[in-house]
């Protein structure tokens, strides 16, 4: 499996996390959640390390668990995680033009999830439960209602400026 950008793994930090969960196989999900919190995704090296460190596990089992649960990301996430809702209400009210405006503003090629500078990552999600506000975009935990191509471009420009 290839996960693109490789991340320098600090194994002492991983040991700390593993030990804080008693190095127990039954705590694997919690351990992976913590690792994802630290790196914003699950680096391949970290999964291999966990799989060899914890008794009763193997790297293959850790990969299996990580790919099974949607909450885990095997690709690096951006500092700003953009989620475009493509549930029915949002789709009907124009989430696709909004998505395309984001891709074009951030220069994301088809299939590319994270910008080269690691600042933004983009994904589509199913109904966020805010259909009255469709089309909805969420960036980190902030909800942007009734987005249009122009509006989202302004939002992105603002984030880019603030990040400087
Ligand atoms: S369809 Fe987008 S919030 Fe429900």
Backbone and ligand atoms as CSV (ligand in chain L), in Angstrom:
chain,resi,resn,atom,element,x,y,z
A,1,UNK,N,N,0.849,-1.203,0.000
A,1,UNK,CA,C,0.000,0.000,0.000
A,1,UNK,C,C,0.881,1.248,0.000
A,2,UNK,N,N,0.499,2.213,-0.747
A,2,UNK,CA,C,1.273,3.446,-0.730
A,2,UNK,C,C,0.376,4.585,-0.253
A,3,UNK,N,N,0.872,5.375,0.656
A,3,UNK,CA,C,0.074,6.475,1.157
A,3,UNK,C,C,0.699,7.822,0.817
A,4,UNK,N,N,1.409,7.879,-0.266
A,4,UNK,CA,C,1.929,9.165,-0.714
A,4,UNK,C,C,3.008,9.673,0.212
A,5,UNK,N,N,2.819,10.907,0.709
A,5,UNK,CA,C,3.839,11.544,1.540
A,5,UNK,C,C,4.160,10.681,2.747
A,6,UNK,N,N,5.426,10.384,2.937
A,6,UNK,CA,C,5.707,9.606,4.128
A,6,UNK,C,C,6.022,10.572,5.269
A,7,UNK,N,N,5.722,10.149,6.450
A,7,UNK,CA,C,5.808,10.993,7.609
A,7,UNK,C,C,6.930,10.463,8.480
A,8,UNK,N,N,7.734,11.337,9.022
A,8,UNK,CA,C,8.778,10.864,9.932
A,8,UNK,C,C,8.084,10.487,11.241
A,9,UNK,N,N,8.264,9.226,11.596
A,9,UNK,CA,C,7.567,8.735,12.773
A,9,UNK,C,C,8.464,8.787,13.999
A,10,UNK,N,N,7.914,9.345,15.071
A,10,UNK,CA,C,8.634,9.407,16.324
A,10,UNK,C,C,8.178,8.205,17.159
A,11,UNK,N,N,9.019,7.161,17.178
A,11,UNK,CA,C,8.551,5.931,17.826
A,11,UNK,C,C,8.407,6.086,19.337
A,12,UNK,N,N,9.156,7.012,19.928
A,12,UNK,CA,C,8.979,7.161,21.372
A,12,UNK,C,C,7.596,7.743,21.679
A,13,UNK,N,N,7.126,8.617,20.785
A,13,UNK,CA,C,5.767,9.167,20.951
A,13,UNK,C,C,4.731,8.039,20.778
A,14,UNK,N,N,5.007,7.143,19.825
A,14,UNK,CA,C,4.087,6.014,19.622
A,14,UNK,C,C,4.097,5.082,20.842
A,15,UNK,N,N,5.291,4.841,21.385
A,15,UNK,CA,C,5.372,3.989,22.581
A,15,UNK,C,C,4.555,4.586,23.715
A,16,UNK,N,N,4.682,5.895,23.863
A,16,UNK,CA,C,3.928,6.591,24.909
A,16,UNK,C,C,2.425,6.325,24.757
A,17,UNK,N,N,1.959,6.479,23.512
A,17,UNK,CA,C,0.523,6.279,23.251
A,17,UNK,C,C,0.145,4.818,23.526
A,18,UNK,N,N,0.946,3.902,22.979
A,18,UNK,CA,C,0.648,2.472,23.158
A,18,UNK,C,C,0.600,2.131,24.655
A,19,UNK,N,N,1.595,2.628,25.396
A,19,UNK,CA,C,1.652,2.301,26.824
A,19,UNK,C,C,0.533,2.953,27.615
A,20,UNK,N,N,0.091,4.130,27.158
A,20,UNK,CA,C,-1.002,4.770,27.890
A,20,UNK,C,C,-2.300,3.966,27.751
A,21,UNK,N,N,-2.312,3.058,26.790
A,21,UNK,CA,C,-3.465,2.147,26.666
A,21,UNK,C,C,-3.042,0.716,27.007
A,22,UNK,N,N,-2.057,0.590,27.904
A,22,UNK,CA,C,-1.582,-0.708,28.406
A,22,UNK,C,C,-1.131,-1.668,27.308
A,23,UNK,N,N,-0.781,-1.147,26.156
A,23,UNK,CA,C,-0.324,-1.984,25.034
A,23,UNK,C,C,-1.278,-3.140,24.769
A,24,UNK,N,N,-2.550,-2.877,24.920
A,24,UNK,CA,C,-3.548,-3.952,24.784
A,24,UNK,C,C,-4.198,-3.941,23.420
A,25,UNK,N,N,-4.302,-5.144,22.884
A,25,UNK,CA,C,-4.972,-5.363,21.608
A,25,UNK,C,C,-6.420,-4.819,21.626
A,26,UNK,N,N,-7.070,-5.001,22.780
A,26,UNK,CA,C,-8.470,-4.564,22.877
A,26,UNK,C,C,-8.594,-3.036,22.843
A,27,UNK,N,N,-7.476,-2.333,23.011
A,27,UNK,CA,C,-7.511,-0.860,22.960
A,27,UNK,C,C,-7.057,-0.321,21.604
A,28,UNK,N,N,-6.992,-1.186,20.616
A,28,UNK,CA,C,-6.440,-0.768,19.326
A,28,UNK,C,C,-7.154,0.455,18.734
A,29,UNK,N,N,-8.475,0.459,18.774
A,29,UNK,CA,C,-9.206,1.592,18.173
A,29,UNK,C,C,-8.829,2.904,18.873
A,30,UNK,N,N,-8.781,2.864,20.192
A,30,UNK,CA,C,-8.435,4.077,20.953
A,30,UNK,C,C,-7.015,4.521,20.616
A,31,UNK,N,N,-6.117,3.545,20.468
A,31,UNK,CA,C,-4.723,3.868,20.142
A,31,UNK,C,C,-4.658,4.530,18.754
A,32,UNK,N,N,-5.380,3.950,17.807
A,32,UNK,CA,C,-5.367,4.527,16.448
A,32,UNK,C,C,-5.982,5.931,16.451
A,33,UNK,N,N,-7.033,6.123,17.246
A,33,UNK,CA,C,-7.645,7.463,17.316
A,33,UNK,C,C,-6.631,8.482,17.821
A,34,UNK,N,N,-5.880,8.089,18.840
A,34,UNK,CA,C,-4.885,8.995,19.426
A,34,UNK,C,C,-3.781,9.302,18.394
A,35,UNK,N,N,-3.331,8.267,17.687
A,35,UNK,CA,C,-2.274,8.469,16.685
A,35,UNK,C,C,-2.781,9.406,15.588
A,36,UNK,N,N,-4.031,9.213,15.198
A,36,UNK,CA,C,-4.607,10.075,14.161
A,36,UNK,C,C,-4.712,11.525,14.650
A,37,UNK,N,N,-4.984,11.683,15.939
A,37,UNK,CA,C,-5.059,13.028,16.510
A,37,UNK,C,C,-3.691,13.718,16.377
A,38,UNK,N,N,-2.635,12.958,16.635
A,38,UNK,CA,C,-1.281,13.524,16.606
A,38,UNK,C,C,-0.854,13.869,15.179
A,39,UNK,N,N,-1.079,12.948,14.230
A,39,UNK,CA,C,-0.558,13.133,12.868
A,39,UNK,C,C,-1.598,13.647,11.873
A,40,UNK,N,N,-2.868,13.707,12.310
A,40,UNK,CA,C,-4.000,14.079,11.462
A,40,UNK,C,C,-4.321,12.984,10.436
A,41,UNK,N,N,-3.628,11.878,10.464
A,41,UNK,CA,C,-3.968,10.682,9.682
A,41,UNK,C,C,-3.167,9.525,10.269
A,42,UNK,N,N,-3.336,8.332,9.699
A,42,UNK,CA,C,-2.579,7.188,10.210
A,42,UNK,C,C,-1.437,6.868,9.249
A,43,UNK,N,N,-0.235,7.313,9.584
A,43,UNK,CA,C,0.887,7.019,8.701
A,43,UNK,C,C,1.135,5.506,8.650
A,44,UNK,N,N,1.519,5.028,7.476
A,44,UNK,CA,C,1.761,3.601,7.268
A,44,UNK,C,C,2.780,3.055,8.286
A,45,UNK,N,N,3.856,3.804,8.464
A,45,UNK,CA,C,4.898,3.353,9.401
A,45,UNK,C,C,4.372,3.180,10.815
A,46,UNK,N,N,3.469,4.069,11.205
A,46,UNK,CA,C,2.915,3.999,12.562
A,46,UNK,C,C,2.073,2.738,12.706
A,47,UNK,N,N,1.311,2.403,11.658
A,47,UNK,CA,C,0.475,1.204,11.735
A,47,UNK,C,C,1.339,-0.052,11.824
A,48,UNK,N,N,2.423,-0.066,11.048
A,48,UNK,CA,C,3.325,-1.226,11.097
A,48,UNK,C,C,3.928,-1.351,12.504
A,49,UNK,N,N,4.344,-0.205,13.035
A,49,UNK,CA,C,4.962,-0.206,14.360
A,49,UNK,C,C,3.996,-0.748,15.413
A,50,UNK,N,N,2.778,-0.256,15.380
A,50,UNK,CA,C,1.764,-0.698,16.350
A,50,UNK,C,C,1.504,-2.204,16.188
A,51,UNK,N,N,1.440,-2.636,14.940
A,51,UNK,CA,C,1.167,-4.046,14.668
A,51,UNK,C,C,2.257,-4.989,15.161
A,52,UNK,N,N,3.499,-4.460,15.232
A,52,UNK,CA,C,4.570,-5.343,15.703
A,52,UNK,C,C,4.780,-5.209,17.213
A,53,UNK,N,N,4.343,-4.095,17.780
A,53,UNK,CA,C,4.577,-3.832,19.202
A,53,UNK,C,C,3.562,-4.493,20.127
A,54,UNK,N,N,2.337,-4.588,19.660
A,54,UNK,CA,C,1.281,-5.067,20.555
A,54,UNK,C,C,1.067,-6.568,20.361
A,55,UNK,N,N,1.103,-7.264,21.481
A,55,UNK,CA,C,0.960,-8.719,21.425
A,55,UNK,C,C,-0.386,-9.119,20.843
A,56,UNK,N,N,-0.339,-10.090,19.968
A,56,UNK,CA,C,-1.588,-10.607,19.401
A,56,UNK,C,C,-2.024,-9.864,18.149
A,57,UNK,N,N,-1.289,-8.800,17.781
A,57,UNK,CA,C,-1.619,-8.055,16.563
A,57,UNK,C,C,-0.556,-8.296,15.494
A,58,UNK,N,N,-0.887,-7.896,14.278
A,58,UNK,CA,C,0.110,-7.898,13.205
A,58,UNK,C,C,-0.148,-6.633,12.405
A,59,UNK,N,N,0.833,-6.183,11.622
A,59,UNK,CA,C,0.571,-5.001,10.792
A,59,UNK,C,C,-0.661,-5.194,9.916
A,60,UNK,N,N,-0.845,-6.410,9.393
A,60,UNK,CA,C,-2.005,-6.648,8.514
A,60,UNK,C,C,-3.323,-6.423,9.261
A,61,UNK,N,N,-3.374,-6.848,10.514
A,61,UNK,CA,C,-4.598,-6.646,11.298
A,61,UNK,C,C,-4.842,-5.159,11.521
A,62,UNK,N,N,-3.768,-4.440,11.838
A,62,UNK,CA,C,-3.925,-2.990,12.077
A,62,UNK,C,C,-4.409,-2.292,10.798
A,63,UNK,N,N,-3.845,-2.638,9.643
A,63,UNK,CA,C,-4.305,-2.069,8.362
A,63,UNK,C,C,-5.776,-2.397,8.143
A,64,UNK,N,N,-6.125,-3.645,8.435
A,64,UNK,CA,C,-7.503,-4.097,8.229
A,64,UNK,C,C,-8.476,-3.265,9.042
A,65,UNK,N,N,-8.137,-3.055,10.316
A,65,UNK,CA,C,-9.015,-2.276,11.196
A,65,UNK,C,C,-9.079,-0.823,10.711
A,66,UNK,N,N,-7.903,-0.282,10.369
A,66,UNK,CA,C,-7.846,1.133,9.961
A,66,UNK,C,C,-8.651,1.373,8.677
A,67,UNK,N,N,-8.621,0.424,7.766
A,67,UNK,CA,C,-9.355,0.649,6.513
A,67,UNK,C,C,-10.846,0.364,6.687
A,68,UNK,N,N,-11.190,-0.435,7.686
A,68,UNK,CA,C,-12.601,-0.778,7.890
A,68,UNK,C,C,-13.398,0.422,8.419
A,69,UNK,N,N,-12.819,1.188,9.316
A,69,UNK,CA,C,-13.556,2.283,9.946
A,69,UNK,C,C,-13.359,3.602,9.190
A,70,UNK,N,N,-14.476,4.195,8.813
A,70,UNK,CA,C,-14.422,5.427,8.028
A,70,UNK,C,C,-13.761,6.575,8.792
A,71,UNK,N,N,-13.765,6.506,10.107
A,71,UNK,CA,C,-13.180,7.607,10.900
A,71,UNK,C,C,-11.662,7.706,10.710
A,72,UNK,N,N,-11.050,6.632,10.203
A,72,UNK,CA,C,-9.603,6.677,10.044
A,72,UNK,C,C,-9.213,7.080,8.634
A,73,UNK,N,N,-8.201,7.933,8.575
A,73,UNK,CA,C,-7.718,8.374,7.280
A,73,UNK,C,C,-6.313,7.839,7.064
A,74,UNK,N,N,-6.096,7.225,5.910
A,74,UNK,CA,C,-4.768,6.695,5.606
A,74,UNK,C,C,-3.971,7.681,4.761
A,75,UNK,N,N,-4.566,8.820,4.517
A,75,UNK,CA,C,-3.888,9.871,3.740
A,75,UNK,C,C,-3.734,11.083,4.643
A,76,UNK,N,N,-2.669,11.832,4.448
A,76,UNK,CA,C,-2.508,13.042,5.257
A,76,UNK,C,C,-3.684,14.001,5.055
A,77,UNK,N,N,-4.144,14.589,6.134
A,77,UNK,CA,C,-5.205,15.596,6.038
A,77,UNK,C,C,-4.564,16.974,6.094
A,78,UNK,N,N,-5.284,17.940,5.543
A,78,UNK,CA,C,-4.759,19.283,5.572
A,78,UNK,C,C,-4.980,19.940,6.919
A,79,UNK,N,N,-4.327,21.071,7.109
A,79,UNK,CA,C,-4.581,21.851,8.321
A,79,UNK,C,C,-6.048,22.272,8.350
A,80,UNK,N,N,-6.560,22.600,7.167
A,80,UNK,CA,C,-7.989,22.889,7.038
A,80,UNK,C,C,-8.638,21.701,6.322
A,81,UNK,N,N,-9.521,21.036,7.028
A,81,UNK,CA,C,-10.219,19.887,6.433
A,81,UNK,C,C,-11.565,20.348,5.901
A,82,UNK,N,N,-11.690,20.304,4.589
A,82,UNK,CA,C,-12.931,20.778,3.974
A,82,UNK,C,C,-13.820,19.581,3.670
A,83,UNK,N,N,-15.063,19.660,4.129
A,83,UNK,CA,C,-16.033,18.610,3.792
A,83,UNK,C,C,-17.178,19.257,3.037
A,84,UNK,N,N,-17.401,18.774,1.830
A,84,UNK,CA,C,-18.522,19.281,1.045
A,84,UNK,C,C,-19.631,18.239,1.114
A,85,UNK,N,N,-20.791,18.649,1.587
A,85,UNK,CA,C,-21.905,17.708,1.676
A,85,UNK,C,C,-22.442,17.438,0.273
A,86,UNK,N,N,-22.549,16.150,-0.023
A,86,UNK,CA,C,-23.174,15.791,-1.291
A,86,UNK,C,C,-24.377,14.882,-1.055
A,87,UNK,N,N,-25.053,15.116,0.047
A,87,UNK,CA,C,-26.338,14.457,0.276
A,87,UNK,C,C,-27.346,15.002,-0.732
A,88,UNK,N,N,-28.531,14.433,-0.763
A,88,UNK,CA,C,-29.494,14.801,-1.803
A,88,UNK,C,C,-29.820,16.286,-1.823
A,89,UNK,N,N,-30.171,16.844,-0.659
A,89,UNK,CA,C,-30.586,18.256,-0.621
A,89,UNK,C,C,-29.449,19.155,-1.113
A,90,UNK,N,N,-28.248,18.874,-0.641
A,90,UNK,CA,C,-27.113,19.711,-1.030
A,90,UNK,C,C,-26.794,19.528,-2.515
A,91,UNK,N,N,-26.892,18.277,-2.967
A,91,UNK,CA,C,-26.595,18.020,-4.377
A,91,UNK,C,C,-27.551,18.802,-5.276
A,92,UNK,N,N,-28.844,18.717,-4.942
A,92,UNK,CA,C,-29.873,19.387,-5.749
A,92,UNK,C,C,-29.653,20.904,-5.749
A,93,UNK,N,N,-29.184,21.430,-4.607
A,93,UNK,CA,C,-29.002,22.883,-4.535
A,93,UNK,C,C,-27.596,23.331,-4.932
A,94,UNK,N,N,-26.856,22.440,-5.573
A,94,UNK,CA,C,-25.616,22.924,-6.204
A,94,UNK,C,C,-24.327,22.653,-5.480
A,95,UNK,N,N,-24.202,21.505,-4.778
A,95,UNK,CA,C,-22.922,21.249,-4.109
A,95,UNK,C,C,-21.787,20.966,-5.108
A,96,UNK,N,N,-22.132,20.448,-6.286
A,96,UNK,CA,C,-21.056,20.107,-7.235
A,96,UNK,C,C,-20.328,21.338,-7.780
A,97,UNK,N,N,-21.053,22.383,-8.177
A,97,UNK,CA,C,-20.319,23.596,-8.590
A,97,UNK,C,C,-19.448,24.154,-7.463
A,98,UNK,N,N,-19.921,24.028,-6.227
A,98,UNK,CA,C,-19.133,24.495,-5.080
A,98,UNK,C,C,-17.853,23.652,-4.963
A,99,UNK,N,N,-18.023,22.329,-5.088
A,99,UNK,CA,C,-16.868,21.425,-5.029
A,99,UNK,C,C,-15.852,21.777,-6.132
A,100,UNK,N,N,-16.365,22.013,-7.323
A,100,UNK,CA,C,-15.465,22.331,-8.436
A,100,UNK,C,C,-14.760,23.666,-8.220
A,101,UNK,N,N,-15.471,24.615,-7.617
A,101,UNK,CA,C,-14.837,25.908,-7.338
A,101,UNK,C,C,-13.693,25.730,-6.338
A,102,UNK,N,N,-13.896,24.836,-5.357
A,102,UNK,CA,C,-12.839,24.589,-4.362
A,102,UNK,C,C,-11.631,23.955,-5.058
A,103,UNK,N,N,-11.908,22.939,-5.879
A,103,UNK,CA,C,-10.804,22.256,-6.571
A,103,UNK,C,C,-10.024,23.239,-7.412
A,104,UNK,N,N,-10.750,24.122,-8.091
A,104,UNK,CA,C,-10.042,25.024,-8.982
A,104,UNK,C,C,-9.276,26.088,-8.188
A,105,UNK,N,N,-9.869,26.597,-7.087
A,105,UNK,CA,C,-9.155,27.604,-6.278
A,105,UNK,C,C,-7.898,27.013,-5.641
A,106,UNK,N,N,-7.993,25.732,-5.232
A,106,UNK,CA,C,-6.862,25.123,-4.524
A,106,UNK,C,C,-5.957,24.328,-5.461
A,107,UNK,N,N,-6.343,24.337,-6.728
A,107,UNK,CA,C,-5.532,23.658,-7.733
A,107,UNK,C,C,-5.376,22.164,-7.419
A,108,UNK,N,N,-6.475,21.531,-7.058
A,108,UNK,CA,C,-6.466,20.095,-6.776
A,108,UNK,C,C,-6.833,19.332,-8.037
A,109,UNK,N,N,-5.977,18.415,-8.416
A,109,UNK,CA,C,-6.272,17.579,-9.593
A,109,UNK,C,C,-7.283,16.517,-9.193
A,110,UNK,N,N,-7.886,15.867,-10.191
A,110,UNK,CA,C,-8.837,14.807,-9.881
A,110,UNK,C,C,-8.157,13.713,-9.081
A,111,UNK,N,N,-8.792,13.323,-8.015
A,111,UNK,CA,C,-8.236,12.246,-7.189
A,111,UNK,C,C,-7.251,12.745,-6.137
A,112,UNK,N,N,-6.837,14.007,-6.232
A,112,UNK,CA,C,-5.911,14.548,-5.228
A,112,UNK,C,C,-6.724,15.071,-4.047
A,113,UNK,N,N,-6.401,14.631,-2.851
A,113,UNK,CA,C,-7.219,14.984,-1.691
A,113,UNK,C,C,-6.641,16.127,-0.883
A,114,UNK,N,N,-5.319,16.270,-0.952
A,114,UNK,CA,C,-4.675,17.274,-0.100
A,114,UNK,C,C,-3.789,18.168,-0.957
A,115,UNK,N,N,-3.806,19.464,-0.666
A,115,UNK,CA,C,-2.975,20.381,-1.451
A,115,UNK,C,C,-1.494,20.083,-1.197
A,116,UNK,N,N,-0.647,20.432,-2.148
A,116,UNK,CA,C,0.771,20.101,-2.040
A,116,UNK,C,C,1.422,20.710,-0.800
A,117,UNK,N,N,0.911,21.865,-0.363
A,117,UNK,CA,C,1.502,22.491,0.831
A,117,UNK,C,C,0.910,21.929,2.122
A,118,UNK,N,N,-0.004,20.960,2.007
A,118,UNK,CA,C,-0.572,20.328,3.203
A,118,UNK,C,C,-1.577,21.201,3.932
A,119,UNK,N,N,-1.936,22.318,3.338
A,119,UNK,CA,C,-2.815,23.259,4.039
A,119,UNK,C,C,-4.285,22.818,4.007
A,120,UNK,N,N,-4.731,22.341,2.857
A,120,UNK,CA,C,-6.151,21.983,2.716
A,120,UNK,C,C,-6.306,20.534,2.279
A,121,UNK,N,N,-7.324,19.878,2.844
A,121,UNK,CA,C,-7.736,18.600,2.257
A,121,UNK,C,C,-9.233,18.675,1.998
A,122,UNK,N,N,-9.651,17.902,1.032
A,122,UNK,CA,C,-11.025,18.023,0.548
A,122,UNK,C,C,-11.668,16.652,0.443
A,123,UNK,N,N,-12.894,16.556,0.957
A,123,UNK,CA,C,-13.636,15.305,0.743
A,123,UNK,C,C,-15.122,15.620,0.630
A,124,UNK,N,N,-15.844,14.707,0.012
A,124,UNK,CA,C,-17.294,14.855,0.003
A,124,UNK,C,C,-17.852,13.904,1.039
A,125,UNK,N,N,-18.926,14.324,1.668
A,125,UNK,CA,C,-19.541,13.499,2.706
A,125,UNK,C,C,-21.038,13.409,2.428
A,126,UNK,N,N,-21.665,12.425,3.041
A,126,UNK,CA,C,-23.116,12.343,2.867
A,126,UNK,C,C,-23.793,13.217,3.912
A,127,UNK,N,N,-25.102,13.366,3.786
A,127,UNK,CA,C,-25.893,14.332,4.559
A,127,UNK,C,C,-25.354,14.644,5.952
A,128,UNK,N,N,-25.128,15.920,6.204
A,128,UNK,CA,C,-24.605,16.363,7.494
A,128,UNK,C,C,-25.729,16.708,8.459
A,129,UNK,N,N,-26.958,16.507,8.040
A,129,UNK,CA,C,-28.099,16.756,8.912
A,129,UNK,C,C,-28.453,18.227,9.010
A,130,UNK,N,N,-28.042,19.011,8.059
A,130,UNK,CA,C,-28.352,20.435,8.069
A,130,UNK,C,C,-28.950,20.827,6.718
A,131,UNK,N,N,-29.848,19.977,6.214
A,131,UNK,CA,C,-30.350,20.150,4.840
A,131,UNK,C,C,-30.999,21.516,4.610
A,132,UNK,N,N,-31.562,22.108,5.681
A,132,UNK,CA,C,-32.190,23.428,5.549
A,132,UNK,C,C,-31.180,24.483,5.123
A,133,UNK,N,N,-29.907,24.204,5.328
A,133,UNK,CA,C,-28.847,25.181,5.028
A,133,UNK,C,C,-28.129,24.842,3.725
A,134,UNK,N,N,-28.673,23.899,2.963
A,134,UNK,CA,C,-28.005,23.382,1.758
A,134,UNK,C,C,-27.743,24.472,0.725
A,135,UNK,N,N,-26.644,24.348,-0.014
A,135,UNK,CA,C,-25.564,23.373,0.164
A,135,UNK,C,C,-24.575,23.775,1.265
A,136,UNK,N,N,-24.174,22.777,2.020
A,136,UNK,CA,C,-23.372,23.026,3.215
A,136,UNK,C,C,-21.921,22.581,2.995
A,137,UNK,N,N,-21.003,23.413,3.480
A,137,UNK,CA,C,-19.583,23.051,3.510
A,137,UNK,C,C,-19.133,23.179,4.961
A,138,UNK,N,N,-18.330,22.229,5.437
A,138,UNK,CA,C,-17.781,22.329,6.786
A,138,UNK,C,C,-16.259,22.392,6.661
A,139,UNK,N,N,-15.669,23.383,7.305
A,139,UNK,CA,C,-14.202,23.476,7.311
A,139,UNK,C,C,-13.758,23.384,8.760
A,140,UNK,N,N,-12.967,22.380,9.068
A,140,UNK,CA,C,-12.713,21.960,10.449
A,140,UNK,C,C,-14.083,21.825,11.119
A,141,UNK,N,N,-14.392,22.591,12.177
A,141,UNK,CA,C,-15.727,22.354,12.740
A,141,UNK,C,C,-16.707,23.453,12.378
A,142,UNK,N,N,-16.314,24.349,11.517
A,142,UNK,CA,C,-17.193,25.479,11.211
A,142,UNK,C,C,-18.088,25.167,10.010
A,143,UNK,N,N,-19.374,25.458,10.195
A,143,UNK,CA,C,-20.340,25.179,9.134
A,143,UNK,C,C,-20.539,26.434,8.274
A,144,UNK,N,N,-20.425,26.263,6.978
A,144,UNK,CA,C,-20.680,27.365,6.043
A,144,UNK,C,C,-21.959,27.032,5.274
A,145,UNK,N,N,-23.058,27.740,5.573
A,145,UNK,CA,C,-24.341,27.401,4.956
A,145,UNK,C,C,-24.503,28.041,3.579
A,146,UNK,N,N,-25.441,27.504,2.817
A,146,UNK,CA,C,-25.877,28.072,1.534
A,146,UNK,C,C,-24.720,28.584,0.694
A,147,UNK,N,N,-23.759,27.704,0.496
A,147,UNK,CA,C,-22.565,28.101,-0.249
A,147,UNK,C,C,-22.836,28.230,-1.749
A,148,UNK,N,N,-22.091,29.112,-2.346
A,148,UNK,CA,C,-22.069,29.232,-3.807
A,148,UNK,C,C,-20.593,29.180,-4.210
A,149,UNK,N,N,-20.343,29.050,-5.491
A,149,UNK,CA,C,-18.947,29.011,-5.944
A,149,UNK,C,C,-18.207,30.274,-5.521
A,150,UNK,N,N,-18.879,31.423,-5.677
A,150,UNK,CA,C,-18.221,32.692,-5.330
A,150,UNK,C,C,-17.963,32.777,-3.831
A,151,UNK,N,N,-18.982,32.391,-3.058
A,151,UNK,CA,C,-18.859,32.518,-1.600
A,151,UNK,C,C,-17.731,31.628,-1.079
A,152,UNK,N,N,-17.650,30.399,-1.564
A,152,UNK,CA,C,-16.610,29.503,-1.031
A,152,UNK,C,C,-15.225,29.990,-1.449
A,153,UNK,N,N,-15.129,30.592,-2.615
A,153,UNK,CA,C,-13.827,31.111,-3.040
A,153,UNK,C,C,-13.378,32.239,-2.100
A,154,UNK,N,N,-14.325,33.073,-1.693
A,154,UNK,CA,C,-13.991,34.149,-0.747
A,154,UNK,C,C,-13.570,33.559,0.605
A,155,UNK,N,N,-14.305,32.531,1.053
A,155,UNK,CA,C,-13.942,31.875,2.320
A,155,UNK,C,C,-12.511,31.336,2.248
A,156,UNK,N,N,-12.190,30.670,1.145
A,156,UNK,CA,C,-10.837,30.099,1.010
A,156,UNK,C,C,-9.780,31.194,0.962
A,157,UNK,N,N,-10.076,32.252,0.241
A,157,UNK,CA,C,-9.125,33.369,0.174
A,157,UNK,C,C,-8.863,33.920,1.571
A,158,UNK,N,N,-9.933,34.035,2.348
A,158,UNK,CA,C,-9.798,34.565,3.706
A,158,UNK,C,C,-8.929,33.646,4.557
A,159,UNK,N,N,-9.183,32.337,4.470
A,159,UNK,CA,C,-8.373,31.398,5.254
A,159,UNK,C,C,-6.918,31.477,4.854
A,160,UNK,N,N,-6.682,31.591,3.547
A,160,UNK,CA,C,-5.305,31.684,3.073
A,160,UNK,C,C,-4.618,32.920,3.607
A,161,UNK,N,N,-5.354,34.021,3.644
A,161,UNK,CA,C,-4.772,35.281,4.143
A,161,UNK,C,C,-4.477,35.171,5.633
A,162,UNK,N,N,-5.447,34.612,6.374
A,162,UNK,CA,C,-5.278,34.487,7.825
A,162,UNK,C,C,-4.110,33.576,8.182
A,163,UNK,N,N,-3.832,32.626,7.315
A,163,UNK,CA,C,-2.785,31.661,7.628
A,163,UNK,C,C,-1.387,32.219,7.427
A,164,UNK,N,N,-1.317,33.375,6.770
A,164,UNK,CA,C,0.022,33.923,6.454
A,164,UNK,C,C,0.702,34.473,7.696
L,1,LIG,S1,S,-27.962,16.851,2.258
L,1,LIG,FE1,FE,-26.422,18.183,2.892
L,1,LIG,S2,S,-26.937,18.566,4.922
L,1,LIG,FE2,FE,-28.412,17.132,4.308
